[in-house]
């Protein structure tokens, strides 16, 4: 991704977040996924053209799926655009997305996510270890969810958990959070161990009174 591409897609995603229903409405499934090839679509215009013949529920399904996919690509870009971050040159390699400080021990899969339903009640970011353990135990299906090092970008609104969709494209806040995180890594950040892997969370948050902030334990 280039800076120009980032500027374009980041605006498109912020626009798209305002028209996607907050409720997912349908669990991700192959039957719906197979109706179009979402991964060849590069803009909202292309997306709308591809889904125009589908039912409204399926349209919103693909809007949300495409939105989340593109947000994950932007998250990675906001890291690797910095000189001390390397992007995995092999796009087929699902073991890692970015590498910090030219250190192969600091290769991480970047995973955008939310606080799971089971942990949502009385959630606080200081429960990071419990949260990471939950993610590894419950997101361990498939190659991409193996025991690689993982950096979780956790989006949570204390006002309404469904508003996480707006936090996913709060790029200014994320850029600030990622810069702070990179500096903490440079200074020797303590990661959370899980079996043979290590992990960490960057929390992108909204308070009950609509204040947006980030937190790194």
N, C-alpha and C positions, 0 to 999 in steps of 0.2 A: 504494500500500500504506500502511495506517495502522499505528501502533504496536501496536494491538490485534491486527490481522491478522498482523503480524510475530511477535508473541509466540506466537500459535497455530501458524502454519505452521512456525516455526523448531523447535518441539518435535516436530511431526509428522515433519519431515524427519530429525531426529536419531533418532527411533524407526524410520523407514523404512530408514535407513542400516544398521541392525543386522539387517535381515531380507533385504536384497538380496544375492544372491551376489556375491562380489568379482569373479568372472569375468563379463564382459559376456555372452558366450555367443552373441551374434548381432550382426552389423554393422547399423548403422542402415539401414533400407531402406523404400521406399514401400509395398511389399506388406504388410508388417506394420503400418506406421503407419496404413494405411487401414482397419484393422479396427475402430478406434474413433476418436472425435474427442477426443484427449487434451487439447486446448487449451481445452475448456469445463469441465474438471474442476478443482474448487477444494479438495478435501480427500481424504485417504486413503480415507475411507469411500466417497466417490463413485467413486474410482478402483477400489476393490475390487469395487464393485457393477458397474461397467462391464466389468471383465475376468473376472468369475466364470465365464463359459462358455468362456473360452479355455484352450488348453493351458498347462501350467505354464511352459514355456519362453517363451511369449508373455506370460504374466502378469509374469514377471520382467523381460522386455524393457520393458514399459510402466511397471513400477515404477521402473526405472532411468531411463527417458526422462523420466518425469514428475518424478522426484527432481531430475535435472539441470536441467530447465526451471525448477522452483521455486527451486532454489538460485541460479540466475542472477538471478531476480527479487529475491531477498533481498539478493544482493550489491549490486545497484543501489540498493536501499532504504537499505542501511547507508551509502551515500555521500550520496544526495540528502536524507536526513533532516537533514543538517547545513545550516546557513544559507548557507554559501558554495558550495553545490552546487545546480545546477539540473537537474531531470529534463527530458528532451525531452518537451514537451507533446503531440507528434504521435506516437502509438504506432505508426503505420504507417511512420514515417521510420526506415529501417534504417541511416542514416549515423552516428548518434550516440545514446548513451544518457544521458550526463551531461556537464555543463559546469562547469568549475572557475572560481571567482572572477569570474563574469559576463564571461568572456573567450571570445569565439567561436573563438579560436585554440586554446583548451584544451577542445575538445569531443572526447569519446572514446567509442568503442564498447567496452563492458566484456565481456571474453571469458574465461569460466572454462575452464581447460584443464589438461592434464597434460604431463609431460615425454615427448616422443615416443620410441618404441622405439629409433629410430636414434641418439638422443642419450643414452639412459638410462645406458649403461655409463660409469662414472667421472664422472657428472654433478656439476657444482658450480654454484651460482647466479652465480658470477662469469663464466660463459659466456653472459651475458644477450644480447649482440649476436648471437651465433651462433644462439641459441634463437629470438629474434625474427625473424631472417632466415628460419629454417626455417618458422615459423608463417605468415609472409606468403606464402612460396613454395608451401606445401603446403595452405593453407587459403584459396585464392584463387578457389574455385569458387562462383558464385552472387552475388547482390547483396550479401548480408550480409558476404561476405568480400572486398570490394573494398579499395581502398587508402585507407580512412579511418584516422584516428588510432585506435590501439587500446591499451587497457590490459588486459594479460593477467594474470589471477589464476591463478598456476601452483601446482598442488597436487602435492606429491611426498613420498613416504615412503621414506627410505633403508633402512627395515626391510623393507618389502615394497611395491613400487610400486602394487600393487592396493589398498592401504589408503588411496589418495587419496580414496576415497568418504567416509571419516570426516573428512578434512581439509576437505572441501567444506562441511560443516555445523558446523565448529568456530567458532561465531558470536562467542564472546567474544574469541578470538584474532584473528579477522578484523576485528572492530570496532576493536581496538587497532591493528592494522596499517594500516587505512584512515585512522585519525586521524593517525598518523605520516606517512603518504603525503601527506595533504592539507596538512599543515604544511610538508613538503618542497616541495610545489608552490608554496605561498604564498611560500616563501623563494627560489624560483627553481631548481627541480630541473632538471637536465640530462636531456632525453629522448633516446632512441636514434632517430636518423633512419633511415628506410627509404624511398628514393625521395622522393616528395612528402609522405609521412606521417611522423608521429613516434609513438613508442611507449615503453612501459615495462612492467616486470614487477613484480608483488608476489608474493613466494614464500611460500606457506603450507606449512610443512615439519614432518616428523617424523623425529627422529634414530633411529639403530639401537637406542638404549636407551629408546625411547618418550617422548622429550621433544618437546613441540610448541613451535614458534617460528616467527617470520616474519622475512623478510629483504628489504631494499630496497637495491639497489645504488646 
